[in-house]
Structures are given as C-alpha cells and as structure tokens.
Amino acid sequence: NTPQEQIIGKRPVEDVVTLPTFLGEDVQNFTIWTHKRLVYPEVCRKDEIEGKVIFRVIIDENGTPAFSAFKFDHSLLAQAAYQVVRKSPQWTSGKIHGCPVQFEFGFPVIFELR
C-alpha cells in the first residue's frame, strides 16, 4: 500500500500524521536555509575535497531541533556543516492525531566544488 492508501482507524495517514515544518514549510526549506549559510572549508576547497555529512535530526514535541553528525566523508566538512545546522531556528513540531510528538530523520549536507 502507498501512504495514501494506508488507513489508521478510518482516516487516511496524511490526516493523522503532520510532519515537522521549518519556517512554515517542509524540510526542503531547511536544505535551502542551510546551503545559503554553508561555508566550504578552505583546506577542503584547496585540496579539492568533496563529500557528504549526514545528520541525525530530532525535532522534539516543542519544535526544538537537535543535530548529530553520524556519517561524514571528512571531519572538516562535518564541522563546517554543524556550525550551520546548530544555529537552526525553532521548528514547528510534528503531530500524530493532533498531538505534538518527537520526530527523527536523516538530513544530508552535500559539499560539491563548482
């Protein structure tokens, strides 16, 4: 079944689960916010190092975000990405059946030289 076909009780899943939002929009808005503030480490730029940092993101019941890097290609990239995501403003918490709940998800930050 697709998420649209799943039913909890007699209500479609999308009526029961509301995902957390960032500045009134979905997580894609957080991706844009992050990349606008990201500073490529000069050493990595000079050595042509590219890579990805994947964060474990927890948005608690109050919308407070917490981030931890659990997979990364280079420690300087992880540090640079963390310097940005840790400054995230408050989110709007996700909800299940209208009640705020903690949500957890993976969030990638990609460093590419252009």
MARKE-29635 format. One record per atom (N, C-alpha, C): chain; x, y, z; residue in one letter; residue number from 1. Coordinates in steps of 0.2 Angstrom, whole numbers. Layout:
<atom unit="A" xx="X" yy="Y" zz="Z" code="a" pos="NUM"/>
...
This chain:
<atom unit="A" xx="4" yy="-6" zz="0" code="n" pos="1"/>
<atom unit="A" xx="0" yy="0" zz="0" code="n" pos="1"/>
<atom unit="A" xx="4" yy="6" zz="0" code="n" pos="1"/>
<atom unit="A" xx="2" yy="11" zz="-4" code="t" pos="2"/>
<atom unit="A" xx="6" yy="18" zz="-3" code="t" pos="2"/>
<atom unit="A" xx="3" yy="21" zz="3" code="t" pos="2"/>
<atom unit="A" xx="7" yy="27" zz="5" code="p" pos="3"/>
<atom unit="A" xx="5" yy="30" zz="11" code="p" pos="3"/>
<atom unit="A" xx="-2" yy="33" zz="10" code="p" pos="3"/>
<atom unit="A" xx="-4" yy="35" zz="4" code="q" pos="4"/>
<atom unit="A" xx="-11" yy="37" zz="3" code="q" pos="4"/>
<atom unit="A" xx="-16" yy="32" zz="4" code="q" pos="4"/>
<atom unit="A" xx="-14" yy="26" zz="3" code="e" pos="5"/>
<atom unit="A" xx="-19" yy="20" zz="4" code="e" pos="5"/>
<atom unit="A" xx="-20" yy="18" zz="11" code="e" pos="5"/>
<atom unit="A" xx="-14" yy="19" zz="15" code="q" pos="6"/>
<atom unit="A" xx="-14" yy="17" zz="22" code="q" pos="6"/>
<atom unit="A" xx="-20" yy="20" zz="26" code="q" pos="6"/>
<atom unit="A" xx="-23" yy="17" zz="30" code="i" pos="7"/>
<atom unit="A" xx="-28" yy="20" zz="34" code="i" pos="7"/>
<atom unit="A" xx="-27" yy="18" zz="42" code="i" pos="7"/>
<atom unit="A" xx="-27" yy="23" zz="46" code="i" pos="8"/>
<atom unit="A" xx="-27" yy="22" zz="53" code="i" pos="8"/>
<atom unit="A" xx="-34" yy="24" zz="56" code="i" pos="8"/>
<atom unit="A" xx="-37" yy="19" zz="58" code="g" pos="9"/>
<atom unit="A" xx="-44" yy="19" zz="60" code="g" pos="9"/>
<atom unit="A" xx="-48" yy="20" zz="54" code="g" pos="9"/>
<atom unit="A" xx="-51" yy="25" zz="53" code="k" pos="10"/>
<atom unit="A" xx="-55" yy="27" zz="46" code="k" pos="10"/>
<atom unit="A" xx="-52" yy="33" zz="43" code="k" pos="10"/>
<atom unit="A" xx="-46" yy="35" zz="45" code="r" pos="11"/>
<atom unit="A" xx="-44" yy="42" zz="42" code="r" pos="11"/>
<atom unit="A" xx="-37" yy="40" zz="39" code="r" pos="11"/>
<atom unit="A" xx="-36" yy="43" zz="33" code="p" pos="12"/>
<atom unit="A" xx="-30" yy="42" zz="29" code="p" pos="12"/>
<atom unit="A" xx="-24" yy="45" zz="33" code="p" pos="12"/>
<atom unit="A" xx="-18" yy="42" zz="32" code="v" pos="13"/>
<atom unit="A" xx="-12" yy="43" zz="36" code="v" pos="13"/>
<atom unit="A" xx="-11" yy="51" zz="36" code="v" pos="13"/>
<atom unit="A" xx="-12" yy="54" zz="30" code="e" pos="14"/>
<atom unit="A" xx="-10" yy="61" zz="30" code="e" pos="14"/>
<atom unit="A" xx="-14" yy="65" zz="34" code="e" pos="14"/>
<atom unit="A" xx="-20" yy="63" zz="36" code="d" pos="15"/>
<atom unit="A" xx="-25" yy="66" zz="41" code="d" pos="15"/>
<atom unit="A" xx="-23" yy="65" zz="48" code="d" pos="15"/>
<atom unit="A" xx="-19" yy="60" zz="49" code="v" pos="16"/>
<atom unit="A" xx="-17" yy="58" zz="56" code="v" pos="16"/>
<atom unit="A" xx="-10" yy="61" zz="58" code="v" pos="16"/>
<atom unit="A" xx="-5" yy="60" zz="53" code="v" pos="17"/>
<atom unit="A" xx="2" yy="62" zz="54" code="v" pos="17"/>
<atom unit="A" xx="3" yy="69" zz="51" code="v" pos="17"/>
<atom unit="A" xx="6" yy="74" zz="54" code="t" pos="18"/>
<atom unit="A" xx="8" yy="80" zz="52" code="t" pos="18"/>
<atom unit="A" xx="16" yy="80" zz="53" code="t" pos="18"/>
<atom unit="A" xx="20" yy="81" zz="48" code="l" pos="19"/>
<atom unit="A" xx="27" yy="81" zz="48" code="l" pos="19"/>
<atom unit="A" xx="29" yy="88" zz="51" code="l" pos="19"/>
<atom unit="A" xx="35" yy="88" zz="54" code="p" pos="20"/>
<atom unit="A" xx="38" yy="95" zz="57" code="p" pos="20"/>
<atom unit="A" xx="39" yy="99" zz="51" code="p" pos="20"/>
<atom unit="A" xx="38" yy="106" zz="52" code="t" pos="21"/>
<atom unit="A" xx="40" yy="111" zz="47" code="t" pos="21"/>
<atom unit="A" xx="45" yy="116" zz="49" code="t" pos="21"/>
<atom unit="A" xx="48" yy="118" zz="44" code="f" pos="22"/>
<atom unit="A" xx="54" yy="123" zz="46" code="f" pos="22"/>
<atom unit="A" xx="52" yy="130" zz="43" code="f" pos="22"/>
<atom unit="A" xx="51" yy="135" zz="47" code="l" pos="23"/>
<atom unit="A" xx="49" yy="142" zz="45" code="l" pos="23"/>
<atom unit="A" xx="42" yy="141" zz="40" code="l" pos="23"/>
<atom unit="A" xx="38" yy="137" zz="42" code="g" pos="24"/>
<atom unit="A" xx="31" yy="136" zz="39" code="g" pos="24"/>
<atom unit="A" xx="31" yy="132" zz="33" code="g" pos="24"/>
<atom unit="A" xx="37" yy="129" zz="31" code="e" pos="25"/>
<atom unit="A" xx="37" yy="125" zz="25" code="e" pos="25"/>
<atom unit="A" xx="41" yy="118" zz="27" code="e" pos="25"/>
<atom unit="A" xx="41" yy="114" zz="22" code="d" pos="26"/>
<atom unit="A" xx="44" yy="107" zz="23" code="d" pos="26"/>
<atom unit="A" xx="51" yy="107" zz="24" code="d" pos="26"/>
<atom unit="A" xx="54" yy="101" zz="25" code="v" pos="27"/>
<atom unit="A" xx="62" yy="101" zz="26" code="v" pos="27"/>
<atom unit="A" xx="66" yy="103" zz="20" code="v" pos="27"/>
<atom unit="A" xx="63" yy="103" zz="14" code="q" pos="28"/>
<atom unit="A" xx="67" yy="106" zz="8" code="q" pos="28"/>
<atom unit="A" xx="69" yy="114" zz="10" code="q" pos="28"/>
<atom unit="A" xx="65" yy="117" zz="14" code="n" pos="29"/>
<atom unit="A" xx="66" yy="124" zz="15" code="n" pos="29"/>
<atom unit="A" xx="72" yy="124" zz="20" code="n" pos="29"/>
<atom unit="A" xx="73" yy="119" zz="24" code="f" pos="30"/>
<atom unit="A" xx="79" yy="119" zz="29" code="f" pos="30"/>
<atom unit="A" xx="85" yy="118" zz="24" code="f" pos="30"/>
<atom unit="A" xx="84" yy="114" zz="19" code="t" pos="31"/>
<atom unit="A" xx="90" yy="112" zz="15" code="t" pos="31"/>
<atom unit="A" xx="92" yy="119" zz="12" code="t" pos="31"/>
<atom unit="A" xx="88" yy="123" zz="9" code="i" pos="32"/>
<atom unit="A" xx="89" yy="129" zz="6" code="i" pos="32"/>
<atom unit="A" xx="93" yy="134" zz="11" code="i" pos="32"/>
<atom unit="A" xx="90" yy="134" zz="17" code="w" pos="33"/>
<atom unit="A" xx="92" yy="139" zz="23" code="w" pos="33"/>
<atom unit="A" xx="99" yy="137" zz="24" code="w" pos="33"/>
<atom unit="A" xx="101" yy="130" zz="25" code="t" pos="34"/>
<atom unit="A" xx="107" yy="128" zz="27" code="t" pos="34"/>
<atom unit="A" xx="112" yy="129" zz="21" code="t" pos="34"/>
<atom unit="A" xx="111" yy="128" zz="15" code="h" pos="35"/>
<atom unit="A" xx="116" yy="129" zz="10" code="h" pos="35"/>
<atom unit="A" xx="117" yy="137" zz="9" code="h" pos="35"/>
<atom unit="A" xx="112" yy="141" zz="10" code="k" pos="36"/>
<atom unit="A" xx="114" yy="148" zz="10" code="k" pos="36"/>
<atom unit="A" xx="119" yy="151" zz="15" code="k" pos="36"/>
<atom unit="A" xx="120" yy="147" zz="20" code="r" pos="37"/>
<atom unit="A" xx="124" yy="149" zz="26" code="r" pos="37"/>
<atom unit="A" xx="131" yy="145" zz="26" code="r" pos="37"/>
<atom unit="A" xx="131" yy="139" zz="22" code="l" pos="38"/>
<atom unit="A" xx="137" yy="135" zz="22" code="l" pos="38"/>
<atom unit="A" xx="143" yy="138" zz="20" code="l" pos="38"/>
<atom unit="A" xx="148" yy="137" zz="23" code="v" pos="39"/>
<atom unit="A" xx="155" yy="140" zz="21" code="v" pos="39"/>
<atom unit="A" xx="159" yy="134" zz="20" code="v" pos="39"/>
<atom unit="A" xx="162" yy="133" zz="14" code="y" pos="40"/>
<atom unit="A" xx="166" yy="127" zz="12" code="y" pos="40"/>
<atom unit="A" xx="173" yy="128" zz="15" code="y" pos="40"/>
<atom unit="A" xx="175" yy="123" zz="19" code="p" pos="41"/>
<atom unit="A" xx="182" yy="124" zz="22" code="p" pos="41"/>
<atom unit="A" xx="187" yy="125" zz="17" code="p" pos="41"/>
<atom unit="A" xx="191" yy="130" zz="18" code="e" pos="42"/>
<atom unit="A" xx="196" yy="132" zz="13" code="e" pos="42"/>
<atom unit="A" xx="201" yy="127" zz="12" code="e" pos="42"/>
<atom unit="A" xx="203" yy="123" zz="17" code="v" pos="43"/>
<atom unit="A" xx="208" yy="117" zz="16" code="v" pos="43"/>
<atom unit="A" xx="205" yy="112" zz="11" code="v" pos="43"/>
<atom unit="A" xx="198" yy="111" zz="12" code="c" pos="44"/>
<atom unit="A" xx="195" yy="106" zz="8" code="c" pos="44"/>
<atom unit="A" xx="194" yy="109" zz="1" code="c" pos="44"/>
<atom unit="A" xx="193" yy="115" zz="0" code="r" pos="45"/>
<atom unit="A" xx="192" yy="118" zz="-6" code="r" pos="45"/>
<atom unit="A" xx="199" yy="118" zz="-10" code="r" pos="45"/>
<atom unit="A" xx="205" yy="119" zz="-6" code="k" pos="46"/>
<atom unit="A" xx="211" yy="119" zz="-9" code="k" pos="46"/>
<atom unit="A" xx="213" yy="112" zz="-11" code="k" pos="46"/>
<atom unit="A" xx="212" yy="107" zz="-7" code="d" pos="47"/>
<atom unit="A" xx="213" yy="100" zz="-9" code="d" pos="47"/>
<atom unit="A" xx="208" yy="97" zz="-13" code="d" pos="47"/>
<atom unit="A" xx="203" yy="100" zz="-15" code="e" pos="48"/>
<atom unit="A" xx="198" yy="98" zz="-19" code="e" pos="48"/>
<atom unit="A" xx="194" yy="92" zz="-16" code="e" pos="48"/>
<atom unit="A" xx="193" yy="93" zz="-10" code="i" pos="49"/>
<atom unit="A" xx="189" yy="88" zz="-6" code="i" pos="49"/>
<atom unit="A" xx="181" yy="89" zz="-6" code="i" pos="49"/>
<atom unit="A" xx="178" yy="84" zz="-9" code="e" pos="50"/>
<atom unit="A" xx="170" yy="85" zz="-9" code="e" pos="50"/>
<atom unit="A" xx="168" yy="79" zz="-4" code="e" pos="50"/>
<atom unit="A" xx="161" yy="80" zz="-2" code="g" pos="51"/>
<atom unit="A" xx="159" yy="75" zz="2" code="g" pos="51"/>
<atom unit="A" xx="152" yy="76" zz="5" code="g" pos="51"/>
<atom unit="A" xx="150" yy="72" zz="9" code="k" pos="52"/>
<atom unit="A" xx="143" yy="72" zz="12" code="k" pos="52"/>
<atom unit="A" xx="143" yy="71" zz="19" code="k" pos="52"/>
<atom unit="A" xx="139" yy="75" zz="23" code="v" pos="53"/>
<atom unit="A" xx="138" yy="74" zz="30" code="v" pos="53"/>
<atom unit="A" xx="131" yy="73" zz="31" code="v" pos="53"/>
<atom unit="A" xx="130" yy="67" zz="35" code="i" pos="54"/>
<atom unit="A" xx="123" yy="65" zz="36" code="i" pos="54"/>
<atom unit="A" xx="122" yy="66" zz="44" code="i" pos="54"/>
<atom unit="A" xx="117" yy="70" zz="45" code="f" pos="55"/>
<atom unit="A" xx="115" yy="72" zz="52" code="f" pos="55"/>
<atom unit="A" xx="109" yy="68" zz="54" code="f" pos="55"/>
<atom unit="A" xx="109" yy="66" zz="60" code="r" pos="56"/>
<atom unit="A" xx="103" yy="63" zz="64" code="r" pos="56"/>
<atom unit="A" xx="99" yy="69" zz="66" code="r" pos="56"/>
<atom unit="A" xx="93" yy="71" zz="64" code="v" pos="57"/>
<atom unit="A" xx="89" yy="76" zz="67" code="v" pos="57"/>
<atom unit="A" xx="84" yy="74" zz="71" code="v" pos="57"/>
<atom unit="A" xx="83" yy="77" zz="77" code="i" pos="58"/>
<atom unit="A" xx="77" yy="76" zz="81" code="i" pos="58"/>
<atom unit="A" xx="74" yy="83" zz="82" code="i" pos="58"/>
<atom unit="A" xx="67" yy="83" zz="80" code="i" pos="59"/>
<atom unit="A" xx="63" yy="89" zz="82" code="i" pos="59"/>
<atom unit="A" xx="59" yy="86" zz="88" code="i" pos="59"/>
<atom unit="A" xx="59" yy="90" zz="93" code="d" pos="60"/>
<atom unit="A" xx="56" yy="87" zz="99" code="d" pos="60"/>
<atom unit="A" xx="48" yy="90" zz="99" code="d" pos="60"/>
<atom unit="A" xx="45" yy="88" zz="104" code="e" pos="61"/>
<atom unit="A" xx="37" yy="90" zz="104" code="e" pos="61"/>
<atom unit="A" xx="36" yy="98" zz="104" code="e" pos="61"/>
<atom unit="A" xx="41" yy="101" zz="106" code="n" pos="62"/>
<atom unit="A" xx="41" yy="109" zz="107" code="n" pos="62"/>
<atom unit="A" xx="44" yy="112" zz="100" code="n" pos="62"/>
<atom unit="A" xx="46" yy="108" zz="96" code="g" pos="63"/>
<atom unit="A" xx="49" yy="111" zz="90" code="g" pos="63"/>
<atom unit="A" xx="57" yy="112" zz="90" code="g" pos="63"/>
<atom unit="A" xx="60" yy="110" zz="96" code="t" pos="64"/>
<atom unit="A" xx="67" yy="112" zz="97" code="t" pos="64"/>
<atom unit="A" xx="71" yy="106" zz="93" code="t" pos="64"/>
<atom unit="A" xx="75" yy="109" zz="88" code="p" pos="65"/>
<atom unit="A" xx="79" yy="104" zz="85" code="p" pos="65"/>
<atom unit="A" xx="86" yy="102" zz="88" code="p" pos="65"/>
<atom unit="A" xx="88" yy="96" zz="87" code="a" pos="66"/>
<atom unit="A" xx="95" yy="93" zz="89" code="a" pos="66"/>
<atom unit="A" xx="98" yy="90" zz="84" code="a" pos="66"/>
<atom unit="A" xx="104" yy="91" zz="83" code="f" pos="67"/>
<atom unit="A" xx="108" yy="88" zz="77" code="f" pos="67"/>
<atom unit="A" xx="114" yy="84" zz="79" code="f" pos="67"/>
<atom unit="A" xx="115" yy="78" zz="76" code="s" pos="68"/>
<atom unit="A" xx="122" yy="75" zz="77" code="s" pos="68"/>
<atom unit="A" xx="124" yy="72" zz="71" code="s" pos="68"/>
<atom unit="A" xx="130" yy="73" zz="69" code="a" pos="69"/>
<atom unit="A" xx="133" yy="70" zz="63" code="a" pos="69"/>
<atom unit="A" xx="134" yy="63" zz="64" code="a" pos="69"/>
<atom unit="A" xx="131" yy="58" zz="60" code="f" pos="70"/>
<atom unit="A" xx="133" yy="51" zz="61" code="f" pos="70"/>
<atom unit="A" xx="136" yy="48" zz="56" code="f" pos="70"/>
<atom unit="A" xx="137" yy="51" zz="50" code="k" pos="71"/>
<atom unit="A" xx="141" yy="49" zz="45" code="k" pos="71"/>
<atom unit="A" xx="144" yy="55" zz="41" code="k" pos="71"/>
<atom unit="A" xx="150" yy="55" zz="39" code="f" pos="72"/>
<atom unit="A" xx="153" yy="60" zz="35" code="f" pos="72"/>
<atom unit="A" xx="159" yy="58" zz="32" code="f" pos="72"/>
<atom unit="A" xx="161" yy="61" zz="26" code="d" pos="73"/>
<atom unit="A" xx="167" yy="60" zz="22" code="d" pos="73"/>
<atom unit="A" xx="173" yy="63" zz="25" code="d" pos="73"/>
<atom unit="A" xx="173" yy="68" zz="28" code="h" pos="74"/>
<atom unit="A" xx="179" yy="72" zz="30" code="h" pos="74"/>
<atom unit="A" xx="177" yy="76" zz="37" code="h" pos="74"/>
<atom unit="A" xx="181" yy="76" zz="42" code="s" pos="75"/>
<atom unit="A" xx="179" yy="79" zz="48" code="s" pos="75"/>
<atom unit="A" xx="179" yy="87" zz="47" code="s" pos="75"/>
<atom unit="A" xx="182" yy="90" zz="43" code="l" pos="76"/>
<atom unit="A" xx="182" yy="97" zz="42" code="l" pos="76"/>
<atom unit="A" xx="175" yy="99" zz="38" code="l" pos="76"/>
<atom unit="A" xx="172" yy="95" zz="34" code="l" pos="77"/>
<atom unit="A" xx="166" yy="96" zz="31" code="l" pos="77"/>
<atom unit="A" xx="160" yy="95" zz="37" code="l" pos="77"/>
<atom unit="A" xx="161" yy="90" zz="41" code="a" pos="78"/>
<atom unit="A" xx="156" yy="89" zz="46" code="a" pos="78"/>
<atom unit="A" xx="156" yy="95" zz="51" code="a" pos="78"/>
<atom unit="A" xx="162" yy="98" zz="53" code="q" pos="79"/>
<atom unit="A" xx="162" yy="104" zz="57" code="q" pos="79"/>
<atom unit="A" xx="159" yy="110" zz="54" code="q" pos="79"/>
<atom unit="A" xx="160" yy="111" zz="47" code="a" pos="80"/>
<atom unit="A" xx="158" yy="116" zz="44" code="a" pos="80"/>
<atom unit="A" xx="150" yy="116" zz="43" code="a" pos="80"/>
<atom unit="A" xx="147" yy="110" zz="42" code="a" pos="81"/>
<atom unit="A" xx="140" yy="109" zz="42" code="a" pos="81"/>
<atom unit="A" xx="137" yy="110" zz="49" code="a" pos="81"/>
<atom unit="A" xx="140" yy="107" zz="54" code="y" pos="82"/>
<atom unit="A" xx="137" yy="108" zz="60" code="y" pos="82"/>
<atom unit="A" xx="137" yy="115" zz="63" code="y" pos="82"/>
<atom unit="A" xx="142" yy="119" zz="61" code="q" pos="83"/>
<atom unit="A" xx="142" yy="126" zz="63" code="q" pos="83"/>
<atom unit="A" xx="136" yy="129" zz="60" code="q" pos="83"/>
<atom unit="A" xx="133" yy="127" zz="54" code="v" pos="84"/>
<atom unit="A" xx="127" yy="130" zz="52" code="v" pos="84"/>
<atom unit="A" xx="121" yy="127" zz="55" code="v" pos="84"/>
<atom unit="A" xx="120" yy="120" zz="55" code="v" pos="85"/>
<atom unit="A" xx="114" yy="117" zz="57" code="v" pos="85"/>
<atom unit="A" xx="112" yy="119" zz="64" code="v" pos="85"/>
<atom unit="A" xx="117" yy="119" zz="68" code="r" pos="86"/>
<atom unit="A" xx="116" yy="121" zz="75" code="r" pos="86"/>
<atom unit="A" xx="113" yy="127" zz="77" code="r" pos="86"/>
<atom unit="A" xx="113" yy="132" zz="72" code="k" pos="87"/>
<atom unit="A" xx="110" yy="138" zz="73" code="k" pos="87"/>
<atom unit="A" xx="103" yy="139" zz="70" code="k" pos="87"/>
<atom unit="A" xx="100" yy="133" zz="69" code="s" pos="88"/>
<atom unit="A" xx="94" yy="132" zz="66" code="s" pos="88"/>
<atom unit="A" xx="89" yy="136" zz="71" code="s" pos="88"/>
<atom unit="A" xx="84" yy="140" zz="68" code="p" pos="89"/>
<atom unit="A" xx="79" yy="142" zz="72" code="p" pos="89"/>
<atom unit="A" xx="74" yy="137" zz="74" code="p" pos="89"/>
<atom unit="A" xx="69" yy="138" zz="79" code="q" pos="90"/>
<atom unit="A" xx="64" yy="133" zz="81" code="q" pos="90"/>
<atom unit="A" xx="60" yy="131" zz="75" code="q" pos="90"/>
<atom unit="A" xx="58" yy="125" zz="75" code="w" pos="91"/>
<atom unit="A" xx="54" yy="122" zz="70" code="w" pos="91"/>
<atom unit="A" xx="47" yy="121" zz="73" code="w" pos="91"/>
<atom unit="A" xx="42" yy="120" zz="69" code="t" pos="92"/>
<atom unit="A" xx="35" yy="118" zz="72" code="t" pos="92"/>
<atom unit="A" xx="35" yy="110" zz="72" code="t" pos="92"/>
<atom unit="A" xx="33" yy="108" zz="78" code="s" pos="93"/>
<atom unit="A" xx="34" yy="101" zz="79" code="s" pos="93"/>
<atom unit="A" xx="29" yy="97" zz="75" code="s" pos="93"/>
<atom unit="A" xx="31" yy="90" zz="74" code="g" pos="94"/>
<atom unit="A" xx="26" yy="86" zz="70" code="g" pos="94"/>
<atom unit="A" xx="20" yy="84" zz="75" code="g" pos="94"/>
<atom unit="A" xx="15" yy="81" zz="72" code="k" pos="95"/>
<atom unit="A" xx="10" yy="79" zz="76" code="k" pos="95"/>
<atom unit="A" xx="7" yy="72" zz="74" code="k" pos="95"/>
<atom unit="A" xx="4" yy="69" zz="79" code="i" pos="96"/>
<atom unit="A" xx="1" yy="62" zz="77" code="i" pos="96"/>
<atom unit="A" xx="-6" yy="63" zz="81" code="i" pos="96"/>
<atom unit="A" xx="-11" yy="63" zz="77" code="h" pos="97"/>
<atom unit="A" xx="-18" yy="64" zz="79" code="h" pos="97"/>
<atom unit="A" xx="-19" yy="70" zz="83" code="h" pos="97"/>
<atom unit="A" xx="-15" yy="75" zz="80" code="g" pos="98"/>
<atom unit="A" xx="-16" yy="82" zz="83" code="g" pos="98"/>
<atom unit="A" xx="-11" yy="84" zz="89" code="g" pos="98"/>
<atom unit="A" xx="-8" yy="79" zz="91" code="c" pos="99"/>
<atom unit="A" xx="-4" yy="80" zz="97" code="c" pos="99"/>
<atom unit="A" xx="3" yy="80" zz="95" code="c" pos="99"/>
<atom unit="A" xx="7" yy="85" zz="98" code="p" pos="100"/>
<atom unit="A" xx="14" yy="86" zz="96" code="p" pos="100"/>
<atom unit="A" xx="18" yy="80" zz="98" code="p" pos="100"/>
<atom unit="A" xx="23" yy="78" zz="94" code="v" pos="101"/>
<atom unit="A" xx="27" yy="72" zz="95" code="v" pos="101"/>
<atom unit="A" xx="34" yy="73" zz="93" code="v" pos="101"/>
<atom unit="A" xx="39" yy="69" zz="95" code="q" pos="102"/>
<atom unit="A" xx="46" yy="70" zz="93" code="q" pos="102"/>
<atom unit="A" xx="46" yy="66" zz="86" code="q" pos="102"/>
<atom unit="A" xx="50" yy="69" zz="82" code="f" pos="103"/>
<atom unit="A" xx="51" yy="66" zz="75" code="f" pos="103"/>
<atom unit="A" xx="59" yy="65" zz="74" code="f" pos="103"/>
<atom unit="A" xx="61" yy="60" zz="71" code="e" pos="104"/>
<atom unit="A" xx="68" yy="59" zz="70" code="e" pos="104"/>
<atom unit="A" xx="69" yy="58" zz="62" code="e" pos="104"/>
<atom unit="A" xx="74" yy="61" zz="59" code="f" pos="105"/>
<atom unit="A" xx="75" yy="59" zz="52" code="f" pos="105"/>
<atom unit="A" xx="83" yy="61" zz="50" code="f" pos="105"/>
<atom unit="A" xx="85" yy="58" zz="45" code="g" pos="106"/>
<atom unit="A" xx="91" yy="59" zz="42" code="g" pos="106"/>
<atom unit="A" xx="91" yy="65" zz="38" code="g" pos="106"/>
<atom unit="A" xx="97" yy="69" zz="38" code="f" pos="107"/>
<atom unit="A" xx="97" yy="76" zz="34" code="f" pos="107"/>
<atom unit="A" xx="104" yy="76" zz="31" code="f" pos="107"/>
<atom unit="A" xx="105" yy="76" zz="24" code="p" pos="108"/>
<atom unit="A" xx="111" yy="76" zz="21" code="p" pos="108"/>
<atom unit="A" xx="113" yy="83" zz="20" code="p" pos="108"/>
<atom unit="A" xx="120" yy="85" zz="21" code="v" pos="109"/>
<atom unit="A" xx="123" yy="91" zz="18" code="v" pos="109"/>
<atom unit="A" xx="128" yy="89" zz="13" code="v" pos="109"/>
<atom unit="A" xx="128" yy="91" zz="7" code="i" pos="110"/>
<atom unit="A" xx="132" yy="89" zz="2" code="i" pos="110"/>
<atom unit="A" xx="137" yy="95" zz="0" code="i" pos="110"/>
<atom unit="A" xx="143" yy="94" zz="0" code="f" pos="111"/>
<atom unit="A" xx="149" yy="98" zz="-2" code="f" pos="111"/>
<atom unit="A" xx="151" yy="96" zz="-9" code="f" pos="111"/>
<atom unit="A" xx="150" yy="101" zz="-14" code="e" pos="112"/>
<atom unit="A" xx="152" yy="100" zz="-20" code="e" pos="112"/>
<atom unit="A" xx="156" yy="106" zz="-23" code="e" pos="112"/>
<atom unit="A" xx="162" yy="105" zz="-26" code="l" pos="113"/>
<atom unit="A" xx="165" yy="111" zz="-29" code="l" pos="113"/>
<atom unit="A" xx="163" yy="112" zz="-36" code="l" pos="113"/>
<atom unit="A" xx="162" yy="118" zz="-37" code="r" pos="114"/>
<atom unit="A" xx="159" yy="120" zz="-44" code="r" pos="114"/>
<atom unit="A" xx="164" yy="125" zz="-47" code="r" pos="114"/>
